[in-house]
Amino acid sequence: MEEKSMNGSGAVRAVSAVFQWWCFNVIVIVMNKWIFQKLDFKFPLTVSTVHFICSSIGAYIAIKVLKLKQLIEVNPADRWSRIFPMSCIFCLNIVLGNVSLRYIPVSFMQTIKSLTPATTVILQWLVLGKKFDRRVWISLVPVVGGIMLASITETSFDVFGFLAAFFGCVVTSTKTILAESLLHTYNFDSINTVYYMAPYATMILAFPALLLEGSGIMGWMVTHNSPAEAWSIIFLSGICAFCLNFSIFYVIKTTTAVTFNVAGNMKVAVAIIVSWLIFRNPISALNALGCTVTLLGCTFYGYVRHKLSEEAKAASYQVLEKSKGAV
C-alpha cells in the first residue's frame, strides 16, 4: 500500500472511510451471529452462498452499471488457471468464518482470526523457505501468547468452532500467499476481486449447500414464526457483506499502510465490544487480557513490518545513489 499525504480534506476522507469500514464490519459480523443464534438459522453454507450471490450482483452493478470502478480485464485462460483456484480458497475462507460464528462467540472468533499474521509468516517460512528478520518473529510472540491465553480462559469454548476459526486463518494466509504467485500480473482491488471470484464461489458452494442443508432449511421454514422476515435479514447481511468489500477499497485508497494496520486492529476491538453489548457472552478478566495482548501484538507486528519495509526502501535508494555516483 503506497503512502499518501494527509492534508485536512484527506484526513476527513480517511476518518470517514475507516468509520464506515468499522460500521459495515460490525454489522456483518453481528448480523451473521444474530442469524445463527437468534433466528436459529443453523446453515452456514447457505448464508455464505447468499453472501456470494449478493456480492456477485453488487460488484456487477458497481463496475458495469454505475462505473464506480474500472474493470480489470483478465485473460480467458487465466480465469480457470488462476481465478478459479483463488475462488475456491476465497469460498472456503468465508465458509469457515461463518461456521466458526455458529459455534463460538464473536469475541473469541475475532481473537483467533488475529492469528493470521503468524500463520502467514509460518507458512511462507515452511513452504516457500522465506527468511524473516528476527524482529518479525519476536513481534509474533504476544499474538500467539494472547490467543493461547484467550483460548484457555474462554468460557464458551467449542472445539469445532475453534478449529473452524483456526483453519480459517490458515486459509486466509494461503490465499495471501497464492495471490502473490497467481495474481501478480493483475493489480486487483477488492471490487474487482469480488467481481471475478464471487460468481465462481457461488457456483462452487450452491450445490453442497442445497445437498447438505436443503432439508434442514425446509424444516426450519415450517417451524419458524416469520420465515419471510428472517430471509430478508439473511439477504440484507449479504448486501452488507458486499458493502464491506467496497468500504475496504475506499479505506485502502484513502489511508496509509500504518493507518490501515492500526485501524484494522481497532476494528476487531470495536467488533468485540459491540458484539458483547448485544449478545452478552461471558468474558473473564483473563480472557479480556488475552484479547488485548493479541490485538496489541498485531499492531506491533504491523509496525515492525512497516519499519522493515522502510529500511529496505532506504537501502535500495542508497544502492541506487552509489551506482549513479559510480557512473
N, C-alpha and C positions, 0 to 999 in steps of 0.2 A: 504494500500500500504506500503510495507516494505521500510525501509530506505536503501539507497545504498551509499557506499563511492564513492567520486568523485576524482579520480586521473586525470592526464592530458588527457589520451585517453578516459576515461569515460566521462569527461566534453565535449569533442568534440562530442562523440556519443549522449550525451544528447541534446546539442545545435542542432545537425543535426536532431535529432528526433523531437524536438519541432518545428524547422523551417519547416519541411515537413508536420507536423500536421497543422500548420498555413496555409501553402500553399493549402493543399487539402481542408481544411475547407472553406477558402475564395473562392476557385474555385467552390466548390459545391454550396455554397450559391449564388454566383454571377451568375453562370450558370442557376440555378433554377429561379432566378429573371429575367434573360435575356429571358428564355423560356416563362415565363408568360407575360412579358412586351414587349419585342422586337419581339419575334416570334409570339406573340398573341395566344399562345397555352394555353388556359384558362382551362386546365383539370388536376387538381392536383392529382386526383385519379389515372389517367393513368401514370403520371410522377412517382408517388410513386410505382406503380406496376412495371414499368421499372426498377426502382432502386432495388426493391426486386429481380427481375429476374437476374440482373447483379450481385447482391451480392450473390445470391444462387450459381451461376456459379463460381464466383470468389473464394468463400470460399471452394467449392468442389475442384477446381484446386489447391488452396494453401495447402489444407490438404491431399487430396487423390493423386494428381498427383505430385506436387512439394515437398511434405513432409516438408513444411516450419514450420508446427506446428502439434504436435501430437493430434490426435483426442481423445477427452474425451468421453468415452463410456457412454451411457445413457440407463438405464433400459427401455425396450419397454413400460412397463406400465406407466412410468413417462413421456413418450413423449406426451401422451394425458392428463394426470392428472396435469402435471407441465409445460412442454414446450409449449403446445398449448395455455393455458391461458396467459402465458407470451408473446407468439407470437401475440395474439390479442392486448395486451397493446402496444407492440412494433410497430405493424402496425398502430394503432390509433395515436401513438406519431408522427410517420413520416408523416402521412396524415395531421394532424393538423399543423405541421410545414410548409408543402408545401401550405396548404390552406391559412395560415397567410401571406406567402410570396406573394401570388397572390394579396392580398388586401392592405398590408401596406409596407412601406419601410423597407429595411434590417436593418437599424439603429434602428428603433423602435421595430422591431421584436426581434432583438438580445437583446435589453434592457429589454423587457418583459421576455424573456427566463431566464434572470438573477434572476428572482423571484423564481426559482426552489428551492434554499436552504430554503427560507421562507415557501413555500408550503409543502416541505418535513417535516420540523420541526412541522408545524401546524397540518398536517395530523397524524403524529406519536403521537402528544400530544392528539388530539381529538379522534382518532380511537383506538390507542393502549394504551393510558393513560401513555405514556412515559414522564418522568420528565427530564427537561433540566436545566442546570446551568443558573443563571441569566445573565451571560456574553453572552450566546448564544442569548438570546432574545434581549439584548442591541445591539449586533452586527448586528441584522437584521433590526434595525431602519433605518439606512442610505439606505439599499437595498430597503425597501418598500417606504421610503420617496423619493428617487431618481426616482423610477418608477412612483410614483404619479406625480412628477413634470414633468417628460418626457411625460407622457400621457396627462396632462393638456395643455402642450405647443406644442404638436405635430400638425404641420400644415396639415399633410396628414392623420389625424386620421380617421379610419374607424372602426365602431363598430364590424362588423363581423370579420374583420382581428384581432382586439384586442382580441375578445373573443376566437378566434381560438388559438392565441398565449398563452393566459392566461390558457385555459384548456389544452393546450399542456404542460405547466408547471405542472399542476395538474396530468396529465397522466404520465409525467416523474417521478414525486415524487411517484406516485402509483407503477410504475414499479420498482423503487428502493426498496420500502417497501416490495412488493410482492417477489422480488428476494431473499430477506433475508429469507423469510419463505419457498418459493417453491424450490429455487435452492441452499439451504445452503449445501446440500450434494455434490454439483458439483462445483468445483473451475473453473468456466468458464472464459476464456479470451474473448476479443472482437471477435476474429476469430471464435472460437467455438460457441459463441453466435449467430453470423450471420449464421453459417453453419446449426444450428438446427432451428432457428426462421425464417429466410428469406423464405424458401420454404413454411412454413405454412402461413406466411404473404402474399405471392403471391397467394396461394390458397384462402385465405380469401377475398382478395381485387380484384382479377381479374374479377369476375362476376359483382360486383357492379360497377366497372369502365366501363365495357362493357355496362351494362344496362343504367347507368346514363350519360355516356359521349360518347358512341359509335356513335350516330347520329351526335353529335356536332363535333366529330373528322372527320367524313366523309365530313361534310360541310366545315370544316377548310381546309382539303386536296384539295378540289375543288378550293377554293378561294386563297390559299397561293401560292406565286410565285414559291418557290422551296421546296416542302414538303420533298423530299429525304434528302436534306441538313439539314433541320430542325430536322428530325428524327435522323440523325447521331449525332447532338448536344445533343438531348434528351438521346440517349443511351450512349454517352460519359459522360454525367453528372452522369448516373448510374454507369459507371465504376469508375469514380472519387469518388462516394459515397462509393463504396467498399474499394477503396484505403484509404479513410478517416478512415474507421474502422480498417484497417490494421495499419495505422500510429498511431492510438490511442494505439494499443497493443504495438507498438515499444516505444512510449513515456512512458507508464506505466512501461515497462521493464527497461528503462534506467534512469529514474528520481526519485527523492524523492517525498513524498506526498506534501511538501511545494512548490517545484518547479512546480509540476503538477497543483496545485491550482493557483499559480501566472500566470503561462503560459496560463492556461485556460481563465483567465480574460483578459490577454493581447491579447489573440486570438480574443476575442469578440471585443476589441478595434480596432484591425487590420482589422477585417471584416467590421466594421462600417466605418472606414476611406476609405478603398478601394472601398466599395460599393458607398460611397458618391462621390468619384472621378469619378466613372463610370456613375452613374445614376443621380447625381447632384440633389437629392431630397432636398428641403429646410430644413435647420436645424437652428432654432433660438438659440440665446445665452443661454436662459433658458433651452431649450431642451438639448443642449450640456452639460449644467451643470447637468441636471438630469441624463443623461447617465454616466457622470463622477462620480457623487456621488454613483450611483448604482454599478459601477464596483469597486470603492474603497471599498464600503460596502461589496461586495462579497469577496474581498481579505481579509478584516478584519475578516469576518466570518470564512473563511478558516483558518486564523491564530489562531483565538480563538479555533476552533475545534481541531486544531493540538496541541495547548498548553494543552487543557483539556485531550487529549489523552495521552500526555507525563506525565501529572500529575497522571493519572490513572495507567499508567505503573509503575511510581515511587512508588506509594502507594502499588501496588501489590508486587513489589520487596521487599519493607520494611516488609510487612506482611510475605512473604516467608522467609526472613532472620531471622525474630523473631521466626518463627516456627522452623527453623533449630537450632537456639540458645536454644530454649526450650528443644529440643530433646537431 
